[in-house]
Amino acid sequence: IWLLPERPGLVPEYRVYAAKPGSVTRVYGGWPNQDDVLPARTSVDVVRLESGEEYESEGQAQIYVAEGRGRMAAMEVESGDLVLMNNSHCKAHSECTLVVVRFEQAAEWNNKII
């Protein structure tokens, strides 16, 4: 995934993350005082599920099914699907990789800074 820095003037960086099966790996979006990921108000997580595993996320998120198939709410989803959800719940029917983009961190970050 190639993501540009959120703020003009920040230097783009190249980073490699290893998303392990059965895990959630943050690849973008963090507080300014950490160095694990590029600081941003938007967050991007890579979620890798084994068949039968479930993932839940609070708040609004755009979820891209990069690989596999599963069920989100009352919908069957598969590779290539993009879903906008509130309080998402996904159950994998096969090995599944999701890219989860959240924007609500922006309000949380602004509230903490102001």
N, C-alpha and C positions, 0 to 999 in steps of 0.2 A: 504494500500500500504506500503510495507516495502522497504525503500531506505537506503543504506549505505552512510556514509559521503563521499564526493567527494575526500577529501585529506586523505592520510594515516596519522595515528596518532590522528585524531579527534575521540572523543568518540561518538559512536552511541547513539541516544536518542529516547525515545518513546514519541510521541506527538499525540494528538487527535484533529482533526479539524471537525467542523460541516459545511458541504457544504449544504447551503439552496437552495431550488428551485429558479430558476431565478437568480443565482449568479455564480461568478467565485471565487474560493477559492485557493489561492496559498498555496501549502503544502510542497514545496521544492524549494530552490534556492533563495537566497537573498544576499544583500551586507553584508560584514563582520561586519559592525558597527550597525547591527540591531539584534533583538532577536525574531522576529515573526516566522521565519522559519530558518532551517539550512542554513548557507551560502554555496552557490555553484554557479558555472557558468552555470550549467544546471538548467532549471526551470520546475516545474511540477505543473499544475493547474488542479483542478477538476471543471468541468463546468456542472451545472445542469440546464436543459432547460425544460420548460413546452411545451406542444404541441403548435406548431405555432411560438414559439420564435426562434430567430436567433442569431448566434454567429459568430463573425469575428475575425481573428487573422492575424497580419502582419508577414511576414517572414516565414521561413520554420519551420514546426512542424510535429511531429508524433502524430496522434490522434487515441486513442483507444476508441471504442464505448463500454463502460462497460454495458450499459443498454439502451434499447429503439431502435428507428429507426428514420432515417431522410435522408436528402440529403446533400451531400458535392460535390460542383462543379456539375458535370453532373452524379454523381454516387449515387445510393440508397445504404444506409448503415444500418446495424443493429447490435445488440449485438454481440460482439466477433470480429468485423472487426477492422483492424489496417490500417490506411491510412497515407501516407506521402504526405504532401501538402505544397504548397507555397501560402501565402496570402489566408488562408483558410476561407471559408464561409460555415456554416452549418445551415440548417433549420430543426427543430425537427418536426417529424410527430406524435410523442407520447412523454410522459415524457422521457427524455433522459439524461444520464450521460456520459460525455466525460472525458477522461484523456488526457491532452494536454502536450506534452513534447517538449520543445524548447532548441536548442543548441546555437542559435546566441547570447545569452546573454554572452557567453564566450568571443567573440571578443569585445563586449561593455565593459565588466568588465576589460579585459586586457588593452584596450585603456585608461580607466580612471585611472588605477593603474600606467601604464608606464609613 
